[in-house]
Amino acid sequence: ITTNKRYTGEEHQLRFLPPRVPILEDWGILDGTTHVENQRVDLETIDPETGLGVPSAENFVHDYIVMDSLENYSIPCTDKQEYCIGGLNRLKIESGGDDVAILNSSEPFNFNLPENPVLAVNIPDMGSASDFELNFYVNDTATPDEYDLIANIDSEGEHEIDIAEALDTLSVFFSSQVRIEMVTDNDQAYVDFESIALYDDTQEDPLKEFTGYELSQFASEGGDTLYNRREGEVIMASFEYDKYQEVFGEKEVLSFSANEYNDLMEEYGDTCEKSPHPDDPDNEDKWVFSEGCPIVEVLGQSEPIEYDGEEFFTYHVVVDYAIITGYDEIPYFYFGTDPQGRDLFALSWVALRTSLFIAFAVNIINITIGVLYGAIEGYYGGKTDLLMERFSEIVGRIPWLVTLSIFVALLGSSITTLMFILIFSGWIGISSITRTQFYRYKRREYVLASRTLGAKDSRLIFRHILPNGIGTIITTSILSIPLVIFAESTISYLGFGIGHGVSFNVLGVEFSGVSIGVLLADARIHMFARPYLTVFPAIIISILMITFNMFGNALRDAFNPTLRGSEE
């Protein structure tokens, strides 16, 4: 259960699973949970004892939320939506508009009023109260165009309007609406409402109350009226969520193919022992299976549909997704899974294999070119050395991005293009080291003696001079491997590497279109939300570069002990 080894296809159900590692999970580290933030709380889920709520069950299965990690907090809100609670509602005339703004309740008071009805209005802020009039009206919805003035308010605070005293009759209140009229010459004037409620003055609780969201649903009249929500809040939740339990737990499938059902029954045989459903034992369309069966229970089946002489139907089932996907128990994904649901642990080593192959192949070519080029320079010297050295300097001075752009424009993004880019100037370092070694050894006595005895240039180069300088050349070659890997990762990270789907075959070994650089490129858009997609490939390439550097330094010390402890 360490890895599913599925790194070529896509499994949508397994995408973005966080890392899960045995032993470490017992310490709360890499335990398969993911931290979730800024999720709007379903107000109906708030526990009256703890005061904590969770998001809607449509988005998160409540059983998989780690309740000890649950935190609620609020953020400002100005939406006229039910989730936006509390706050104020501001009535204001739009700049340059008419002098009258009207707010009309979209929901009338539809009930018999008591003998002593009181309209309570809470106004925390009226702006420049001296610049406008705030009038309150009510009407009988049987005659909606006839409103009766019940109060004029010119100050902030809590106000109680005695409706019985304001009007001669109360009959209009069996089904009434409230209208608030603001008359002003000041287009900066405004009034904030916190609540409007209808009371029986003999009772403590309101018969009808509008606050926050309910008050925001009042309808404005007139095109110049602004009625906005302000200072509201949304309750949000953050928590740890067990993604593995959600993915690999039991899932209800409304339409499960009968053919797939029959295939599973045939595959698992006696493991799927059928028995009546305990909740409805007399129902022939419902049954359960024994433990270990991929189908936990059948809750019903659709009506058969005839097509081309055959009957087709589906089952309503509950499945054990872990068994369906080939696991006896919930698996461990050491590095998590990527956006396609592939096991990042397996994928990282496949990508590393590709990166190492490219590094070794490019290095072998660079060593071959560099040794031959440097040997010719160092052995013949003079004008030959001068011309060849100037050529290598010109190639080496071409900006790397220019080289990248030219090859991509000519050949497109592919493994061939990538290797050409890495080879184009990659041999220069080896040639320079080789040239130096040849200048060092070509005038030694044994070389002069061999030349005197008639040895050809090729024998002098490959049998007498090169073997003596091979230690430094090998050391430099080993140290260049991590540089090639880093360069390949950089190019692939920029999107000009081998790319997905570009597989190639070398001596019967199939290499996928995924390298460490490709993994890092894929992970950059998820860097903050899912950092593990970047961290693990980055750790692998870092360890790889450190290892090759240490190995190269060890070889250098072995070939030339006088350089032990020095840095190149």
VENHU-V609943 format. One record per residue. SS is DSSP state (H for helix, E for strand, - for the rest). PHI is phi in whole degrees, -180 to 180 (NA if undefined). NEAR is the number of other ideal C-beta (glycine too) atoms within 8 Angstrom. Layout:
ss->SS phi->PHI near->NEAR
ss->SS phi->PHI near->NEAR
This chain:
ss->- phi->NA near->7
ss->- phi->-69 near->6
ss->- phi->-150 near->9
ss->- phi->-90 near->10
ss->- phi->61 near->6
ss->- phi->-96 near->10
ss->- phi->-127 near->10
ss->- phi->-108 near->5
ss->- phi->-98 near->6
ss->- phi->-120 near->6
ss->- phi->-129 near->12
ss->H phi->-58 near->6
ss->H phi->-65 near->8
ss->H phi->-97 near->10
ss->- phi->-68 near->11
ss->- phi->60 near->11
ss->- phi->-75 near->13
ss->- phi->-74 near->12
ss->- phi->-62 near->11
ss->E phi->-142 near->13
ss->- phi->-129 near->10
ss->- phi->-59 near->5
ss->- phi->71 near->6
ss->H phi->-62 near->9
ss->H phi->-65 near->12
ss->H phi->-70 near->6
ss->H phi->-98 near->6
ss->- phi->78 near->5
ss->- phi->-113 near->7
ss->- phi->48 near->9
ss->E phi->-101 near->9
ss->- phi->86 near->11
ss->E phi->-93 near->10
ss->E phi->-123 near->8
ss->E phi->-84 near->8
ss->E phi->-114 near->10
ss->E phi->-130 near->6
ss->E phi->54 near->5
ss->E phi->-105 near->12
ss->E phi->-69 near->9
ss->- phi->-77 near->14
ss->- phi->-76 near->10
ss->H phi->-60 near->10
ss->H phi->-73 near->4
ss->H phi->-94 near->11
ss->- phi->-67 near->10
ss->- phi->-79 near->8
ss->- phi->-63 near->4
ss->- phi->-79 near->4
ss->- phi->-92 near->4
ss->- phi->76 near->7
ss->- phi->-104 near->10
ss->- phi->-128 near->11
ss->- phi->-126 near->12
ss->- phi->-66 near->10
ss->- phi->-59 near->7
ss->- phi->-65 near->7
ss->- phi->-68 near->3
ss->- phi->-99 near->6
ss->- phi->-140 near->12
ss->- phi->-74 near->9
ss->H phi->-62 near->8
ss->H phi->-67 near->5
ss->H phi->-100 near->11
ss->E phi->-83 near->13
ss->E phi->-77 near->10
ss->E phi->-64 near->6
ss->E phi->-66 near->4
ss->E phi->-97 near->8
ss->E phi->-70 near->12
ss->E phi->-133 near->8
ss->E phi->-114 near->11
ss->E phi->-153 near->7
ss->E phi->-120 near->8
ss->E phi->-128 near->8
ss->E phi->-61 near->8
ss->E phi->-149 near->11
ss->- phi->-127 near->8
ss->- phi->-79 near->9
ss->- phi->-90 near->7
ss->- phi->-127 near->6
ss->- phi->-65 near->5
ss->- phi->-72 near->10
ss->- phi->-89 near->16
ss->E phi->-108 near->11
ss->- phi->66 near->7
ss->- phi->80 near->12
ss->E phi->-121 near->12
ss->E phi->-129 near->13
ss->E phi->-103 near->13
ss->E phi->-102 near->15
ss->E phi->-151 near->12
ss->E phi->-87 near->15
ss->- phi->-63 near->9
ss->- phi->-55 near->6
ss->- phi->82 near->5
ss->- phi->-90 near->10
ss->- phi->-70 near->7
ss->- phi->-88 near->6
ss->E phi->-123 near->9
ss->E phi->-121 near->16
ss->E phi->-123 near->12
ss->E phi->-115 near->13
ss->E phi->-120 near->11
ss->- phi->-63 near->11
ss->- phi->-80 near->6
ss->- phi->-128 near->4
ss->- phi->-72 near->8
ss->E phi->-80 near->12
ss->- phi->-100 near->4
ss->- phi->-169 near->7
ss->- phi->-72 near->4
ss->- phi->-83 near->13
ss->- phi->-72 near->9
ss->- phi->-71 near->6
ss->- phi->-125 near->9
ss->E phi->-74 near->14
ss->E phi->-132 near->12
ss->E phi->-99 near->16
ss->E phi->-100 near->14
ss->E phi->-127 near->13
ss->E phi->-111 near->11
ss->E phi->-120 near->15
ss->- phi->-75 near->8
ss->E phi->-151 near->9
ss->- phi->-120 near->12
ss->- phi->61 near->9
ss->- phi->-88 near->9
ss->H phi->-63 near->9
ss->H phi->-75 near->4
ss->H phi->-95 near->9
ss->E phi->-155 near->12
ss->E phi->-112 near->9
ss->E phi->-120 near->12
ss->E phi->-111 near->11
ss->E phi->-112 near->16
ss->E phi->-127 near->12
ss->E phi->-132 near->15
ss->E phi->-143 near->14
ss->E phi->-97 near->12
ss->H phi->-64 near->9
ss->H phi->-69 near->5
ss->H phi->-127 near->7
ss->- phi->-63 near->8
ss->- phi->-86 near->5
ss->- phi->-106 near->7
ss->E phi->-110 near->8
ss->E phi->-114 near->10
ss->E phi->-71 near->9
ss->E phi->-117 near->11
ss->E phi->-168 near->10
ss->E phi->-127 near->8
ss->E phi->-113 near->9
ss->- phi->-130 near->8
ss->- phi->-148 near->7
ss->- phi->-77 near->7
ss->E phi->112 near->7
ss->E phi->-94 near->7
ss->E phi->-126 near->10
ss->E phi->-117 near->9
ss->E phi->-106 near->12
ss->E phi->-81 near->9
ss->H phi->-68 near->14
ss->H phi->-62 near->9
ss->H phi->-74 near->5
ss->H phi->-76 near->10
ss->- phi->-123 near->11
ss->- phi->-79 near->2
ss->- phi->-134 near->5
ss->- phi->-106 near->10
ss->H phi->-63 near->6
ss->H phi->-67 near->11
ss->H phi->-93 near->12
ss->H phi->-69 near->9
ss->- phi->-156 near->9
ss->E phi->-128 near->12
ss->E phi->-124 near->11
ss->E phi->-105 near->12
ss->E phi->-125 near->13
ss->E phi->-116 near->11
ss->E phi->-118 near->12
ss->E phi->-115 near->15
ss->E phi->-114 near->8
ss->E phi->-158 near->11
ss->- phi->-103 near->5
ss->- phi->-104 near->8
ss->- phi->-77 near->9
ss->- phi->-99 near->7
ss->- phi->-72 near->13
ss->E phi->-155 near->10
ss->E phi->-143 near->14
ss->E phi->-105 near->13
ss->E phi->-108 near->13
ss->- phi->-99 near->9
ss->E phi->-161 near->11
ss->E phi->-135 near->11
ss->E phi->-141 near->12
ss->E phi->-110 near->12
ss->E phi->-121 near->12
ss->E phi->-97 near->10
ss->- phi->-65 near->8
ss->- phi->-98 near->5
ss->- phi->-123 near->8
ss->- phi->-85 near->2
ss->- phi->-85 near->4
ss->- phi->-71 near->8
ss->- phi->-78 near->12
ss->E phi->-152 near->8
ss->E phi->-139 near->9
ss->E phi->-116 near->11
ss->E phi->-140 near->10
ss->H phi->48 near->10
ss->H phi->-61 near->12
ss->H phi->-59 near->8
ss->H phi->-70 near->13
ss->H phi->-70 near->12
ss->- phi->-83 near->10
ss->- phi->-60 near->12
ss->E phi->-96 near->8
ss->E phi->-84 near->12
ss->E phi->-119 near->8
ss->- phi->100 near->10
ss->- phi->-70 near->4
ss->- phi->-95 near->10
ss->E phi->-91 near->15
ss->E phi->-112 near->11
ss->E phi->-133 near->12
ss->E phi->-119 near->8
ss->E phi->-86 near->13
ss->E phi->-152 near->10
ss->- phi->61 near->7
ss->E phi->-80 near->17
ss->E phi->-146 near->12
ss->E phi->-115 near->14
ss->E phi->-84 near->14
ss->E phi->-113 near->13
ss->E phi->-132 near->15
ss->E phi->-129 near->12
ss->E phi->-169 near->14
ss->E phi->-93 near->10
ss->E phi->-124 near->13
ss->E phi->-81 near->11
ss->H phi->-68 near->13
ss->H phi->-67 near->10
ss->H phi->-64 near->11
ss->H phi->-65 near->10
ss->H phi->-76 near->10
ss->H phi->-100 near->11
ss->- phi->-79 near->11
ss->E phi->-77 near->8
ss->E phi->-128 near->7
ss->E phi->-90 near->8
ss->E phi->-116 near->9
ss->E phi->-74 near->5
ss->E phi->-135 near->7
ss->E phi->-108 near->13
ss->E phi->-57 near->7
ss->H phi->-64 near->11
ss->H phi->-64 near->6
ss->H phi->-66 near->8
ss->H phi->-61 near->12
ss->H phi->-65 near->8
ss->H phi->-63 near->8
ss->H phi->-67 near->11
ss->H phi->-62 near->9
ss->H phi->-72 near->7
ss->H phi->-70 near->6
ss->H phi->-93 near->11
ss->H phi->51 near->7
ss->H phi->-67 near->5
ss->H phi->-62 near->8
ss->- phi->-95 near->14
ss->- phi->-85 near->8
ss->E phi->-87 near->6
ss->E phi->-149 near->7
ss->E phi->-59 near->8
ss->- phi->-70 near->12
ss->- phi->-63 near->5
ss->- phi->-81 near->4
ss->- phi->-152 near->6
ss->- phi->-64 near->6
ss->- phi->-88 near->5
ss->- phi->-87 near->7
ss->- phi->-73 near->4
ss->- phi->-92 near->6
ss->- phi->-129 near->12
ss->E phi->-158 near->9
ss->E phi->-124 near->10
ss->E phi->-120 near->11
ss->- phi->-71 near->8
ss->- phi->-63 near->3
ss->- phi->100 near->7
ss->- phi->-84 near->13
ss->- phi->-65 near->9
ss->E phi->-103 near->14
ss->E phi->-79 near->10
ss->E phi->-155 near->11
ss->E phi->-111 near->13
ss->E phi->-103 near->9
ss->E phi->160 near->8
ss->E phi->-145 near->9
ss->- phi->-78 near->10
ss->- phi->-70 near->4
ss->- phi->-67 near->7
ss->E phi->-119 near->8
ss->E phi->-88 near->7
ss->E phi->-150 near->6
ss->- phi->55 near->3
ss->- phi->81 near->4
ss->E phi->-120 near->6
ss->E phi->-103 near->6
ss->E phi->-124 near->9
ss->- phi->-156 near->10
ss->E phi->-128 near->10
ss->E phi->-108 near->11
ss->E phi->-98 near->13
ss->E phi->-130 near->13
ss->E phi->-116 near->10
ss->E phi->-113 near->13
ss->E phi->-93 near->11
ss->H phi->-67 near->12
ss->H phi->-62 near->12
ss->H phi->-71 near->12
ss->H phi->-58 near->8
ss->- phi->-90 near->11
ss->- phi->97 near->5
ss->- phi->-117 near->11
ss->- phi->-78 near->5
ss->- phi->-149 near->6
ss->- phi->-62 near->8
ss->- phi->-79 near->11
ss->- phi->-107 near->8
ss->- phi->-114 near->14
ss->- phi->-57 near->10
ss->- phi->-107 near->10
ss->- phi->82 near->15
ss->E phi->-126 near->12
ss->- phi->-92 near->14
ss->- phi->-60 near->7
ss->- phi->-98 near->8
ss->- phi->82 near->13
ss->- phi->-85 near->15
ss->E phi->-69 near->13
ss->H phi->-69 near->15
ss->H phi->-64 near->12
ss->H phi->-67 near->13
ss->H phi->-64 near->13
ss->H phi->-64 near->14
ss->H phi->-74 near->8
ss->H phi->-65 near->11
ss->H phi->-66 near->15
ss->H phi->-64 near->11
ss->H phi->-60 near->9
ss->H phi->-65 near->13
ss->H phi->-63 near->16
ss->H phi->-67 near->10
ss->H phi->-61 near->10
ss->H phi->-61 near->17
ss->H phi->-63 near->13
ss->H phi->-69 near->9
ss->H phi->-63 near->10
ss->H phi->-65 near->14
ss->H phi->-66 near->13
ss->H phi->-61 near->8
ss->H phi->-65 near->11
ss->H phi->-64 near->15
ss->H phi->-66 near->12
ss->H phi->-61 near->8
ss->H phi->-65 near->12
ss->H phi->-65 near->16
ss->H phi->-66 near->13
ss->H phi->-62 near->8
ss->H phi->-66 near->13
ss->H phi->-68 near->17
ss->H phi->-65 near->14
ss->H phi->-64 near->10
ss->H phi->-59 near->16
ss->H phi->-71 near->15
ss->H phi->-75 near->12
ss->H phi->-86 near->8
ss->- phi->60 near->8
ss->H phi->57 near->6
ss->H phi->-65 near->5
ss->H phi->-59 near->10
ss->H phi->-63 near->12
ss->H phi->-62 near->8
ss->H phi->-67 near->8
ss->H phi->-67 near->11
ss->H phi->-67 near->10
ss->H phi->-65 near->8
ss->H phi->-63 near->8
ss->H phi->-65 near->12
ss->H phi->-66 near->8
ss->H phi->-64 near->8
ss->H phi->-62 near->10
ss->H phi->-70 near->8
ss->H phi->-88 near->5
ss->- phi->-68 near->9
ss->- phi->-56 near->5
ss->H phi->-59 near->6
ss->H phi->-67 near->6
ss->H phi->-67 near->8
ss->H phi->-59 near->12
ss->H phi->-59 near->12
ss->H phi->-65 near->8
ss->H phi->-65 near->8
ss->H phi->-66 near->12
ss->H phi->-66 near->11
ss->H phi->-66 near->5
ss->H phi->-82 near->5
ss->H phi->-115 near->8
ss->- phi->78 near->5
ss->- phi->-84 near->10
ss->- phi->-162 near->10
ss->H phi->-64 near->9
ss->H phi->-64 near->7
ss->H phi->-61 near->13
ss->H phi->-59 near->16
ss->H phi->-70 near->12
ss->H phi->-61 near->10
ss->H phi->-63 near->12
ss->H phi->-74 near->14
ss->H phi->-87 near->11
ss->H phi->-47 near->9
ss->- phi->-125 near->8
ss->- phi->-71 near->13
ss->- phi->-81 near->13
ss->H phi->-64 near->11
ss->H phi->-63 near->10
ss->H phi->-65 near->17
ss->H phi->-64 near->15
ss->H phi->-66 near->11
ss->H phi->-64 near->13
ss->H phi->-63 near->18
ss->H phi->-58 near->14
ss->H phi->-63 near->10
ss->H phi->-64 near->16
ss->H phi->-69 near->17
ss->H phi->-65 near->9
ss->H phi->-73 near->7
ss->H phi->-107 near->12
ss->- phi->-69 near->11
ss->- phi->-105 near->5
ss->- phi->-71 near->8
ss->H phi->-60 near->5
ss->H phi->-68 near->7
ss->H phi->-72 near->13
ss->H phi->-64 near->9
ss->H phi->-65 near->8
ss->H phi->-66 near->11
ss->H phi->-67 near->9
ss->H phi->-62 near->6
ss->- phi->-79 near->6
ss->- phi->96 near->5
ss->- phi->-66 near->9
ss->- phi->-75 near->6
ss->H phi->-60 near->6
ss->H phi->-63 near->6
ss->H phi->-69 near->10
ss->H phi->-62 near->15
ss->H phi->-69 near->12
ss->H phi->-93 near->8
ss->H phi->-107 near->8
ss->H phi->-117 near->13
ss->H phi->-91 near->15
ss->H phi->-60 near->14
ss->H phi->-59 near->8
ss->H phi->-76 near->9
ss->H phi->-101 near->13
ss->H phi->-66 near->9
ss->H phi->-60 near->11
ss->H phi->-65 near->12
ss->H phi->-65 near->14
ss->H phi->-63 near->10
ss->H phi->-59 near->14
ss->H phi->-63 near->12
ss->H phi->-65 near->11
ss->H phi->-63 near->11
ss->H phi->-68 near->13
ss->H phi->-83 near->13
ss->H phi->-61 near->13
ss->H phi->-62 near->12
ss->H phi->-67 near->8
ss->H phi->-66 near->15
ss->H phi->-61 near->16
ss->H phi->-64 near->10
ss->H phi->-64 near->10
ss->H phi->-61 near->18
ss->H phi->-64 near->14
ss->H phi->-64 near->9
ss->H phi->-64 near->14
ss->H phi->-66 near->18
ss->H phi->-61 near->12
ss->- phi->-79 near->9
ss->- phi->95 near->8
ss->- phi->-111 near->11
ss->- phi->-87 near->15
ss->- phi->-71 near->14
ss->- phi->78 near->11
ss->- phi->-68 near->6
ss->- phi->83 near->5
ss->- phi->-94 near->9
ss->- phi->-88 near->8
ss->E phi->-147 near->8
ss->E phi->-116 near->8
ss->E phi->-129 near->8
ss->- phi->52 near->4
ss->- phi->85 near->5
ss->E phi->-98 near->6
ss->E phi->-89 near->7
ss->E phi->-106 near->10
ss->- phi->-81 near->10
ss->- phi->-86 near->9
ss->- phi->-127 near->11
ss->- phi->-127 near->14
ss->H phi->-59 near->16
ss->H phi->-63 near->14
ss->H phi->-65 near->16
ss->H phi->-61 near->16
ss->H phi->-67 near->15
ss->H phi->-65 near->12
ss->H phi->-65 near->10
ss->H phi->-83 near->13
ss->H phi->-66 near->9
ss->H phi->-76 near->5
ss->H phi->-112 near->11
ss->- phi->-59 near->10
ss->- phi->-90 near->4
ss->- phi->-75 near->5
ss->- phi->-137 near->10
ss->- phi->-63 near->8
ss->H phi->-62 near->11
ss->H phi->-64 near->15
ss->H phi->-95 near->12
ss->H phi->-61 near->8
ss->H phi->-67 near->14
ss->H phi->-61 near->14
ss->H phi->-66 near->9
ss->H phi->-64 near->8
ss->H phi->-61 near->11
ss->H phi->-69 near->14
ss->H phi->-67 near->8
ss->H phi->-61 near->8
ss->H phi->-62 near->13
ss->H phi->-68 near->11
ss->H phi->-64 near->8
ss->H phi->-62 near->8
ss->H phi->-68 near->12
ss->H phi->-65 near->10
ss->H phi->-65 near->8
ss->H phi->-64 near->9
ss->H phi->-63 near->13
ss->H phi->-66 near->10
ss->H phi->-65 near->8
ss->H phi->-64 near->12
ss->H phi->-61 near->13
ss->H phi->-65 near->11
ss->H phi->-70 near->7
ss->H phi->-76 near->10
ss->- phi->-141 near->8
ss->H phi->-58 near->6
ss->H phi->-68 near->4
ss->H phi->-95 near->9
ss->- phi->-60 near->6
ss->- phi->91 near->4
ss->- phi->-89 near->5
ss->- phi->-116 near->2
ss->- phi->-110 near->6
